[in-house]
Amino acid sequence: MNSRNIESDQEDGFTWTTDFNLSTLKNRITKLNAPVRTSPYNREVGLDFYQFYLVTYAGVDPANGEALWYSDTAQTKTTNVWAQGVRVNQGSALPKFLAA
């Protein structure tokens, strides 16, 4: 979309135009022999191709200042060992829309 807001016939030649572009991208995996879970992505039917599959950060342990990670999918238990954290879908790397 673009518009010409002001076009002056005066000597100063002042003009004001506006340009705006809005786009979306939706992609879903529709067919796959088996889920493919590799860091950092989870690829399975119904998800988009860039679905993040990561260990979830749970904050900081107030006792020692170390990072905490959730160690169960219900996000009720934590660990300070990243490798013991459980991976879950964290959203897509693709934006819902792009405006320029």
Biopython code that builds the backbone (N, CA, C, O; Angstrom):
import numpy as np
from Bio.PDB.StructureBuilder import StructureBuilder

atoms = [
    (1, "MET", "N", (0.843, -1.141, 0.000)),
    (1, "MET", "CA", (0.000, 0.000, 0.000)),
    (1, "MET", "C", (0.907, 1.227, 0.000)),
    (1, "MET", "O", (1.891, 1.283, 0.737)),
    (2, "ASN", "N", (0.581, 2.166, -0.797)),
    (2, "ASN", "CA", (1.273, 3.444, -0.708)),
    (2, "ASN", "C", (0.272, 4.562, -0.977)),
    (2, "ASN", "O", (-0.742, 4.379, -1.650)),
    (3, "SER", "N", (0.599, 5.721, -0.424)),
    (3, "SER", "CA", (-0.308, 6.858, -0.587)),
    (3, "SER", "C", (0.508, 8.120, -0.794)),
    (3, "SER", "O", (1.655, 8.227, -0.361)),
    (4, "ARG", "N", (-0.103, 9.048, -1.454)),
    (4, "ARG", "CA", (0.474, 10.382, -1.624)),
    (4, "ARG", "C", (-0.330, 11.311, -0.726)),
    (4, "ARG", "O", (-1.437, 11.724, -1.069)),
    (5, "ASN", "N", (0.232, 11.626, 0.403)),
    (5, "ASN", "CA", (-0.482, 12.402, 1.411)),
    (5, "ASN", "C", (-0.520, 13.892, 1.070)),
    (5, "ASN", "O", (-1.560, 14.539, 1.191)),
    (6, "ILE", "N", (0.618, 14.425, 0.645)),
    (6, "ILE", "CA", (0.689, 15.847, 0.283)),
    (6, "ILE", "C", (1.536, 15.975, -0.977)),
    (6, "ILE", "O", (2.649, 15.454, -1.049)),
    (7, "GLU", "N", (0.994, 16.672, -1.962)),
    (7, "GLU", "CA", (1.754, 17.034, -3.160)),
    (7, "GLU", "C", (1.576, 18.530, -3.355)),
    (7, "GLU", "O", (0.476, 19.019, -3.611)),
    (8, "SER", "N", (2.666, 19.226, -3.229)),
    (8, "SER", "CA", (2.598, 20.684, -3.287)),
    (8, "SER", "C", (2.871, 21.185, -4.701)),
    (8, "SER", "O", (3.777, 20.708, -5.385)),
    (9, "ASP", "N", (2.069, 22.152, -5.117)),
    (9, "ASP", "CA", (2.314, 22.829, -6.387)),
    (9, "ASP", "C", (3.145, 24.091, -6.153)),
    (9, "ASP", "O", (3.440, 24.830, -7.093)),
    (10, "GLN", "N", (3.512, 24.328, -4.923)),
    (10, "GLN", "CA", (4.288, 25.507, -4.555)),
    (10, "GLN", "C", (5.729, 25.354, -5.027)),
    (10, "GLN", "O", (6.126, 24.293, -5.508)),
    (11, "GLU", "N", (6.506, 26.420, -4.886)),
    (11, "GLU", "CA", (7.914, 26.399, -5.286)),
    (11, "GLU", "C", (8.751, 25.442, -4.458)),
    (11, "GLU", "O", (9.705, 24.844, -4.957)),
    (12, "ASP", "N", (8.387, 25.302, -3.186)),
    (12, "ASP", "CA", (9.208, 24.438, -2.322)),
    (12, "ASP", "C", (9.113, 22.968, -2.735)),
    (12, "ASP", "O", (10.001, 22.183, -2.405)),
    (13, "GLY", "N", (8.073, 22.589, -3.436)),
    (13, "GLY", "CA", (7.941, 21.234, -3.946)),
    (13, "GLY", "C", (7.798, 20.170, -2.866)),
    (13, "GLY", "O", (8.192, 19.022, -3.071)),
    (14, "PHE", "N", (7.240, 20.540, -1.722)),
    (14, "PHE", "CA", (7.090, 19.598, -0.610)),
    (14, "PHE", "C", (6.114, 18.487, -0.981)),
    (14, "PHE", "O", (5.000, 18.743, -1.438)),
    (15, "THR", "N", (6.551, 17.267, -0.776)),
    (15, "THR", "CA", (5.666, 16.121, -0.955)),
    (15, "THR", "C", (5.831, 15.184, 0.226)),
    (15, "THR", "O", (6.879, 15.127, 0.869)),
    (16, "TRP", "N", (4.764, 14.454, 0.485)),
    (16, "TRP", "CA", (4.802, 13.461, 1.562)),
    (16, "TRP", "C", (4.094, 12.219, 1.047)),
    (16, "TRP", "O", (2.906, 12.244, 0.724)),
    (17, "THR", "N", (4.858, 11.125, 0.979)),
    (17, "THR", "CA", (4.281, 9.860, 0.555)),
    (17, "THR", "C", (4.503, 8.826, 1.665)),
    (17, "THR", "O", (5.430, 8.941, 2.466)),
    (18, "THR", "N", (3.645, 7.833, 1.690)),
    (18, "THR", "CA", (3.742, 6.752, 2.664)),
    (18, "THR", "C", (3.710, 5.435, 1.910)),
    (18, "THR", "O", (2.862, 5.217, 1.045)),
    (19, "ASP", "N", (4.652, 4.558, 2.251)),
    (19, "ASP", "CA", (4.688, 3.210, 1.679)),
    (19, "ASP", "C", (4.617, 2.206, 2.818)),
    (19, "ASP", "O", (5.300, 2.367, 3.829)),
    (20, "PHE", "N", (3.810, 1.188, 2.666)),
    (20, "PHE", "CA", (3.635, 0.189, 3.707)),
    (20, "PHE", "C", (3.440, -1.175, 3.056)),
    (20, "PHE", "O", (2.683, -1.319, 2.096)),
    (21, "ASN", "N", (4.128, -2.162, 3.589)),
    (21, "ASN", "CA", (4.024, -3.521, 3.076)),
    (21, "ASN", "C", (3.800, -4.457, 4.251)),
    (21, "ASN", "O", (4.519, -4.379, 5.246)),
    (22, "LEU", "N", (2.830, -5.327, 4.154)),
    (22, "LEU", "CA", (2.527, -6.303, 5.194)),
    (22, "LEU", "C", (2.426, -7.666, 4.535)),
    (22, "LEU", "O", (1.701, -7.842, 3.556)),
    (23, "SER", "N", (3.166, -8.640, 5.083)),
    (23, "SER", "CA", (3.107, -9.979, 4.503)),
    (23, "SER", "C", (3.095, -11.020, 5.622)),
    (23, "SER", "O", (3.546, -10.765, 6.738)),
    (24, "THR", "N", (2.572, -12.188, 5.295)),
    (24, "THR", "CA", (2.554, -13.314, 6.228)),
    (24, "THR", "C", (3.076, -14.541, 5.519)),
    (24, "THR", "O", (3.062, -14.626, 4.291)),
    (25, "LEU", "N", (3.532, -15.481, 6.306)),
    (25, "LEU", "CA", (4.002, -16.752, 5.763)),
    (25, "LEU", "C", (3.523, -17.840, 6.698)),
    (25, "LEU", "O", (3.873, -17.849, 7.878)),
    (26, "LYS", "N", (2.737, -18.742, 6.188)),
    (26, "LYS", "CA", (2.291, -19.885, 6.981)),
    (26, "LYS", "C", (2.784, -21.139, 6.280)),
    (26, "LYS", "O", (2.538, -21.349, 5.093)),
    (27, "ASN", "N", (3.487, -21.966, 7.045)),
    (27, "ASN", "CA", (3.883, -23.238, 6.473)),
    (27, "ASN", "C", (3.653, -24.318, 7.508)),
    (27, "ASN", "O", (3.888, -24.104, 8.698)),
    (28, "ARG", "N", (3.207, -25.447, 7.073)),
    (28, "ARG", "CA", (2.962, -26.596, 7.937)),
    (28, "ARG", "C", (3.496, -27.833, 7.234)),
    (28, "ARG", "O", (3.348, -27.994, 6.023)),
    (29, "ILE", "N", (4.111, -28.693, 8.010)),
    (29, "ILE", "CA", (4.551, -29.977, 7.472)),
    (29, "ILE", "C", (3.308, -30.846, 7.344)),
    (29, "ILE", "O", (2.603, -31.071, 8.328)),
    (30, "THR", "N", (3.037, -31.336, 6.137)),
    (30, "THR", "CA", (1.824, -32.121, 5.893)),
    (30, "THR", "C", (2.095, -33.612, 5.775)),
    (30, "THR", "O", (1.191, -34.431, 5.936)),
    (31, "LYS", "N", (3.347, -33.957, 5.492)),
    (31, "LYS", "CA", (3.649, -35.380, 5.339)),
    (31, "LYS", "C", (5.105, -35.607, 5.729)),
    (31, "LYS", "O", (6.000, -34.885, 5.291)),
    (32, "LEU", "N", (5.324, -36.623, 6.562)),
    (32, "LEU", "CA", (6.663, -36.945, 7.031)),
    (32, "LEU", "C", (6.637, -38.380, 7.526)),
    (32, "LEU", "O", (5.699, -38.774, 8.218)),
    (33, "ASN", "N", (7.645, -39.169, 7.187)),
    (33, "ASN", "CA", (7.673, -40.567, 7.615)),
    (33, "ASN", "C", (7.760, -40.705, 9.130)),
    (33, "ASN", "O", (7.107, -41.571, 9.712)),
    (34, "ALA", "N", (8.554, -39.867, 9.767)),
    (34, "ALA", "CA", (8.718, -39.905, 11.222)),
    (34, "ALA", "C", (9.157, -38.518, 11.679)),
    (34, "ALA", "O", (9.776, -37.779, 10.913)),
    (35, "PRO", "N", (8.841, -38.162, 12.920)),
    (35, "PRO", "CA", (9.303, -36.870, 13.422)),
    (35, "PRO", "C", (10.833, -36.770, 13.387)),
    (35, "PRO", "O", (11.536, -37.758, 13.601)),
    (36, "VAL", "N", (11.321, -35.595, 13.122)),
    (36, "VAL", "CA", (12.767, -35.337, 13.100)),
    (36, "VAL", "C", (13.039, -34.291, 14.170)),
    (36, "VAL", "O", (12.674, -33.125, 14.020)),
    (37, "ARG", "N", (13.681, -34.715, 15.245)),
    (37, "ARG", "CA", (13.988, -33.792, 16.352)),
    (37, "ARG", "C", (15.488, -33.629, 16.446)),
    (37, "ARG", "O", (16.207, -34.519, 16.900)),
    (38, "THR", "N", (15.941, -32.470, 16.008)),
    (38, "THR", "CA", (17.358, -32.139, 16.085)),
    (38, "THR", "C", (17.472, -30.749, 16.688)),
    (38, "THR", "O", (16.578, -29.918, 16.528)),
    (39, "SER", "N", (18.548, -30.508, 17.365)),
    (39, "SER", "CA", (18.745, -29.192, 17.957)),
    (39, "SER", "C", (18.967, -28.179, 16.853)),
    (39, "SER", "O", (19.831, -28.389, 16.002)),
    (40, "PRO", "N", (18.242, -27.122, 16.838)),
    (40, "PRO", "CA", (17.225, -26.657, 17.772)),
    (40, "PRO", "C", (15.797, -26.838, 17.272)),
    (40, "PRO", "O", (14.894, -26.172, 17.778)),
    (41, "TYR", "N", (15.556, -27.720, 16.291)),
    (41, "TYR", "CA", (14.232, -27.790, 15.668)),
    (41, "TYR", "C", (13.530, -29.120, 15.910)),
    (41, "TYR", "O", (14.168, -30.155, 16.100)),
    (42, "ASN", "N", (12.186, -29.065, 15.898)),
    (42, "ASN", "CA", (11.334, -30.247, 15.955)),
    (42, "ASN", "C", (10.488, -30.222, 14.691)),
    (42, "ASN", "O", (9.705, -29.299, 14.471)),
    (43, "ARG", "N", (10.654, -31.233, 13.878)),
    (43, "ARG", "CA", (9.901, -31.285, 12.624)),
    (43, "ARG", "C", (8.989, -32.495, 12.652)),
    (43, "ARG", "O", (9.436, -33.642, 12.621)),
    (44, "GLU", "N", (7.677, -32.203, 12.713)),
    (44, "GLU", "CA", (6.677, -33.260, 12.686)),
    (44, "GLU", "C", (5.421, -32.721, 12.018)),
    (44, "GLU", "O", (5.234, -31.509, 11.911)),
    (45, "VAL", "N", (4.568, -33.625, 11.574)),
    (45, "VAL", "CA", (3.353, -33.245, 10.851)),
    (45, "VAL", "C", (2.517, -32.305, 11.725)),
    (45, "VAL", "O", (2.303, -32.558, 12.911)),
    (46, "GLY", "N", (2.054, -31.218, 11.110)),
    (46, "GLY", "CA", (1.223, -30.245, 11.788)),
    (46, "GLY", "C", (1.987, -29.039, 12.299)),
    (46, "GLY", "O", (1.390, -27.991, 12.544)),
    (47, "LEU", "N", (3.293, -29.166, 12.465)),
    (47, "LEU", "CA", (4.108, -28.048, 12.921)),
    (47, "LEU", "C", (4.729, -27.349, 11.720)),
    (47, "LEU", "O", (4.780, -27.908, 10.625)),
    (48, "ASP", "N", (5.201, -26.120, 11.934)),
    (48, "ASP", "CA", (5.909, -25.487, 10.833)),
    (48, "ASP", "C", (7.357, -25.983, 10.798)),
    (48, "ASP", "O", (7.839, -26.586, 11.757)),
    (49, "PHE", "N", (8.029, -25.727, 9.707)),
    (49, "PHE", "CA", (9.363, -26.282, 9.469)),
    (49, "PHE", "C", (10.396, -25.741, 10.449)),
    (49, "PHE", "O", (11.412, -26.393, 10.693)),
    (50, "TYR", "N", (10.159, -24.573, 11.008)),
    (50, "TYR", "CA", (11.128, -23.938, 11.904)),
    (50, "TYR", "C", (10.628, -23.879, 13.344)),
    (50, "TYR", "O", (10.807, -22.865, 14.019)),
    (51, "GLN", "N", (10.010, -24.943, 13.816)),
    (51, "GLN", "CA", (9.526, -25.043, 15.191)),
    (51, "GLN", "C", (10.706, -25.278, 16.121)),
    (51, "GLN", "O", (11.398, -26.291, 16.009)),
    (52, "PHE", "N", (10.942, -24.331, 17.054)),
    (52, "PHE", "CA", (12.037, -24.495, 18.012)),
    (52, "PHE", "C", (11.725, -25.623, 18.993)),
    (52, "PHE", "O", (10.590, -25.761, 19.449)),
    (53, "TYR", "N", (12.730, -26.420, 19.312)),
    (53, "TYR", "CA", (12.624, -27.544, 20.249)),
    (53, "TYR", "C", (13.785, -27.397, 21.221)),
    (53, "TYR", "O", (14.888, -27.874, 20.955)),
    (54, "LEU", "N", (13.537, -26.734, 22.350)),
    (54, "LEU", "CA", (14.615, -26.321, 23.234)),
    (54, "LEU", "C", (14.329, -26.667, 24.691)),
    (54, "LEU", "O", (13.186, -26.900, 25.082)),
    (55, "VAL", "N", (15.395, -26.693, 25.478)),
    (55, "VAL", "CA", (15.268, -26.799, 26.922)),
    (55, "VAL", "C", (14.760, -25.452, 27.421)),
    (55, "VAL", "O", (15.239, -24.403, 26.990)),
    (56, "THR", "N", (13.790, -25.484, 28.328)),
    (56, "THR", "CA", (13.163, -24.251, 28.795)),
    (56, "THR", "C", (13.876, -23.695, 30.016)),
    (56, "THR", "O", (14.081, -24.396, 31.007)),
    (57, "TYR", "N", (14.248, -22.432, 29.928)),
    (57, "TYR", "CA", (14.889, -21.715, 31.017)),
    (57, "TYR", "C", (13.859, -21.458, 32.111)),
    (57, "TYR", "O", (12.750, -21.008, 31.823)),
    (58, "ALA", "N", (14.214, -21.738, 33.362)),
    (58, "ALA", "CA", (13.285, -21.600, 34.480)),
    (58, "ALA", "C", (13.667, -20.481, 35.442)),
    (58, "ALA", "O", (13.028, -20.322, 36.482)),
    (59, "GLY", "N", (14.685, -19.713, 35.119)),
    (59, "GLY", "CA", (15.094, -18.621, 35.994)),
    (59, "GLY", "C", (16.409, -18.919, 36.681)),
    (59, "GLY", "O", (17.213, -19.720, 36.204)),
    (60, "VAL", "N", (16.615, -18.261, 37.812)),
    (60, "VAL", "CA", (17.870, -18.375, 38.541)),
    (60, "VAL", "C", (17.602, -18.949, 39.931)),
    (60, "VAL", "O", (16.631, -18.573, 40.587)),
    (61, "ASP", "N", (18.460, -19.854, 40.371)),
    (61, "ASP", "CA", (18.380, -20.405, 41.720)),
    (61, "ASP", "C", (18.790, -19.297, 42.698)),
    (61, "ASP", "O", (19.937, -18.850, 42.667)),
    (62, "PRO", "N", (17.879, -18.850, 43.562)),
    (62, "PRO", "CA", (18.222, -17.751, 44.468)),
    (62, "PRO", "C", (19.304, -18.114, 45.486)),
    (62, "PRO", "O", (19.952, -17.232, 46.050)),
    (63, "ALA", "N", (19.497, -19.413, 45.718)),
    (63, "ALA", "CA", (20.482, -19.830, 46.707)),
    (63, "ALA", "C", (21.914, -19.673, 46.216)),
    (63, "ALA", "O", (22.810, -19.339, 46.991)),
    (64, "ASN", "N", (22.131, -19.918, 44.900)),
    (64, "ASN", "CA", (23.514, -19.886, 44.407)),
    (64, "ASN", "C", (23.692, -19.073, 43.116)),
    (64, "ASN", "O", (24.822, -18.921, 42.652)),
    (65, "GLY", "N", (22.618, -18.552, 42.530)),
    (65, "GLY", "CA", (22.729, -17.728, 41.331)),
    (65, "GLY", "C", (22.896, -18.505, 40.034)),
    (65, "GLY", "O", (23.104, -17.901, 38.982)),
    (66, "GLU", "N", (22.811, -19.831, 40.085)),
    (66, "GLU", "CA", (22.957, -20.644, 38.869)),
    (66, "GLU", "C", (21.660, -20.666, 38.075)),
    (66, "GLU", "O", (20.572, -20.519, 38.632)),
    (67, "ALA", "N", (21.790, -20.851, 36.771)),
    (67, "ALA", "CA", (20.622, -20.959, 35.892)),
    (67, "ALA", "C", (19.873, -22.252, 36.196)),
    (67, "ALA", "O", (20.473, -23.279, 36.512)),
    (68, "LEU", "N", (18.550, -22.176, 36.092)),
    (68, "LEU", "CA", (17.705, -23.358, 36.278)),
    (68, "LEU", "C", (17.000, -23.678, 34.971)),
    (68, "LEU", "O", (16.669, -22.785, 34.191)),
    (69, "TRP", "N", (16.775, -24.970, 34.744)),
    (69, "TRP", "CA", (16.109, -25.467, 33.544)),
    (69, "TRP", "C", (15.001, -26.410, 33.985)),
    (69, "TRP", "O", (15.162, -27.135, 34.967)),
    (70, "TYR", "N", (13.873, -26.409, 33.270)),
    (70, "TYR", "CA", (12.793, -27.336, 33.614)),
    (70, "TYR", "C", (13.196, -28.743, 33.221)),
    (70, "TYR", "O", (13.733, -28.971, 32.137)),
    (71, "SER", "N", (12.926, -29.700, 34.130)),
    (71, "SER", "CA", (13.316, -31.092, 33.875)),
    (71, "SER", "C", (12.113, -31.987, 33.616)),
    (71, "SER", "O", (12.266, -33.205, 33.524)),
    (72, "ASP", "N", (10.909, -31.407, 33.494)),
    (72, "ASP", "CA", (9.719, -32.170, 33.129)),
    (72, "ASP", "C", (8.839, -31.314, 32.219)),
    (72, "ASP", "O", (8.933, -30.087, 32.224)),
    (73, "THR", "N", (7.991, -31.971, 31.445)),
    (73, "THR", "CA", (7.166, -31.231, 30.473)),
    (73, "THR", "C", (6.082, -30.400, 31.154)),
    (73, "THR", "O", (5.586, -29.446, 30.555)),
    (74, "ALA", "N", (5.702, -30.730, 32.379)),
    (74, "ALA", "CA", (4.708, -29.946, 33.105)),
    (74, "ALA", "C", (5.320, -28.670, 33.681)),
    (74, "ALA", "O", (4.597, -27.813, 34.189)),
    (75, "GLN", "N", (6.615, -28.542, 33.606)),
    (75, "GLN", "CA", (7.370, -27.390, 34.094)),
    (75, "GLN", "C", (7.136, -27.147, 35.580)),
    (75, "GLN", "O", (6.869, -26.027, 36.016)),
    (76, "THR", "N", (7.248, -28.242, 36.347)),
    (76, "THR", "CA", (7.113, -28.150, 37.799)),
    (76, "THR", "C", (8.414, -28.494, 38.514)),
    (76, "THR", "O", (8.598, -28.116, 39.672)),
    (77, "LYS", "N", (9.314, -29.202, 37.847)),
    (77, "LYS", "CA", (10.594, -29.587, 38.441)),
    (77, "LYS", "C", (11.723, -28.896, 37.696)),
    (77, "LYS", "O", (11.643, -28.686, 36.485)),
    (78, "THR", "N", (12.775, -28.543, 38.425)),
    (78, "THR", "CA", (13.904, -27.863, 37.804)),
    (78, "THR", "C", (15.216, -28.561, 38.118)),
    (78, "THR", "O", (15.317, -29.353, 39.055)),
    (79, "THR", "N", (16.221, -28.244, 37.304)),
    (79, "THR", "CA", (17.574, -28.726, 37.497)),
    (79, "THR", "C", (18.539, -27.604, 37.127)),
    (79, "THR", "O", (18.202, -26.723, 36.336)),
    (80, "ASN", "N", (19.724, -27.639, 37.696)),
    (80, "ASN", "CA", (20.725, -26.649, 37.303)),
    (80, "ASN", "C", (21.705, -27.231, 36.289)),
    (80, "ASN", "O", (22.706, -26.600, 35.948)),
    (81, "VAL", "N", (21.411, -28.440, 35.809)),
    (81, "VAL", "CA", (22.230, -29.085, 34.784)),
    (81, "VAL", "C", (21.450, -29.012, 33.466)),
    (81, "VAL", "O", (20.419, -29.666, 33.309)),
    (82, "TRP", "N", (21.952, -28.212, 32.526)),
    (82, "TRP", "CA", (21.237, -27.998, 31.262)),
    (82, "TRP", "C", (20.928, -29.318, 30.547)),
    (82, "TRP", "O", (19.832, -29.478, 30.008)),
    (83, "ALA", "N", (21.857, -30.249, 30.532)),
    (83, "ALA", "CA", (21.675, -31.526, 29.826)),
    (83, "ALA", "C", (20.554, -32.370, 30.428)),
    (83, "ALA", "O", (20.053, -33.273, 29.758)),
    (84, "GLN", "N", (20.152, -32.112, 31.648)),
    (84, "GLN", "CA", (19.057, -32.850, 32.278)),
    (84, "GLN", "C", (17.704, -32.184, 32.032)),
    (84, "GLN", "O", (16.664, -32.734, 32.394)),
    (85, "GLY", "N", (17.717, -31.018, 31.426)),
    (85, "GLY", "CA", (16.473, -30.326, 31.094)),
    (85, "GLY", "C", (15.760, -31.038, 29.960)),
    (85, "GLY", "O", (16.391, -31.653, 29.101)),
    (86, "VAL", "N", (14.442, -30.950, 29.966)),
    (86, "VAL", "CA", (13.646, -31.599, 28.926)),
    (86, "VAL", "C", (13.351, -30.584, 27.818)),
    (86, "VAL", "O", (13.058, -29.419, 28.085)),
    (87, "ARG", "N", (13.435, -31.049, 26.588)),
    (87, "ARG", "CA", (13.141, -30.192, 25.435)),
    (87, "ARG", "C", (11.645, -30.196, 25.158)),
    (87, "ARG", "O", (10.984, -31.232, 25.233)),
    (88, "VAL", "N", (11.122, -29.009, 24.832)),
    (88, "VAL", "CA", (9.721, -28.858, 24.452)),
    (88, "VAL", "C", (9.635, -27.860, 23.306)),
    (88, "VAL", "O", (10.571, -27.097, 23.069)),
    (89, "ASN", "N", (8.512, -27.868, 22.595)),
    (89, "ASN", "CA", (8.303, -26.903, 21.519)),
    (89, "ASN", "C", (8.226, -25.504, 22.113)),
    (89, "ASN", "O", (7.502, -25.268, 23.081)),
    (90, "GLN", "N", (8.979, -24.578, 21.526)),
    (90, "GLN", "CA", (9.075, -23.226, 22.066)),
    (90, "GLN", "C", (8.513, -22.157, 21.122)),
    (90, "GLN", "O", (8.645, -20.967, 21.408)),
    (91, "GLY", "N", (7.904, -22.540, 20.032)),
    (91, "GLY", "CA", (7.412, -21.556, 19.078)),
    (91, "GLY", "C", (8.237, -21.593, 17.800)),
    (91, "GLY", "O", (9.209, -22.340, 17.688)),
    (92, "SER", "N", (7.841, -20.792, 16.863)),
    (92, "SER", "CA", (8.454, -20.808, 15.540)),
    (92, "SER", "C", (9.509, -19.720, 15.381)),
    (92, "SER", "O", (9.424, -18.658, 15.997)),
    (93, "ALA", "N", (10.495, -20.002, 14.554)),
    (93, "ALA", "CA", (11.500, -19.001, 14.190)),
    (93, "ALA", "C", (10.937, -18.013, 13.184)),
    (93, "ALA", "O", (11.518, -16.947, 12.976)),
    (94, "LEU", "N", (9.823, -18.344, 12.560)),
    (94, "LEU", "CA", (9.216, -17.456, 11.558)),
    (94, "LEU", "C", (8.290, -16.468, 12.239)),
    (94, "LEU", "O", (7.542, -16.852, 13.138)),
    (95, "PRO", "N", (8.320, -15.205, 11.836)),
    (95, "PRO", "CA", (7.411, -14.228, 12.424)),
    (95, "PRO", "C", (5.975, -14.469, 11.946)),
    (95, "PRO", "O", (5.764, -15.037, 10.875)),
    (96, "LYS", "N", (4.998, -14.041, 12.733)),
    (96, "LYS", "CA", (3.599, -14.177, 12.341)),
    (96, "LYS", "C", (3.280, -13.251, 11.176)),
    (96, "LYS", "O", (2.458, -13.583, 10.321)),
    (97, "PHE", "N", (3.929, -12.090, 11.143)),
    (97, "PHE", "CA", (3.786, -11.182, 10.009)),
    (97, "PHE", "C", (5.024, -10.302, 9.932)),
    (97, "PHE", "O", (5.774, -10.187, 10.901)),
    (98, "LEU", "N", (5.230, -9.694, 8.800)),
    (98, "LEU", "CA", (6.356, -8.817, 8.574)),
    (98, "LEU", "C", (5.811, -7.516, 7.998)),
    (98, "LEU", "O", (5.084, -7.517, 7.005)),
    (99, "ALA", "N", (6.168, -6.421, 8.630)),
    (99, "ALA", "CA", (5.747, -5.106, 8.155)),
    (99, "ALA", "C", (6.981, -4.318, 7.775)),
    (99, "ALA", "O", (7.966, -4.302, 8.513)),
    (100, "ALA", "N", (6.933, -3.679, 6.650)),
    (100, "ALA", "CA", (8.075, -2.870, 6.213)),
    (100, "ALA", "C", (7.571, -1.572, 5.624)),
    (100, "ALA", "O", (8.368, -0.739, 5.193)),
]
sb = StructureBuilder()
sb.init_structure("model")
sb.init_model(0)
sb.init_chain("A")
sb.init_seg("    ")
for serial, (resi, resn, name, xyz) in enumerate(atoms, 1):
    if name == "N":
        sb.init_residue(resn, " ", resi, " ")
    sb.init_atom(name, np.array(xyz, "f"), 0.0, 1.0, " ", f" {name:<3s}", serial, name[0])
structure = sb.get_structure()
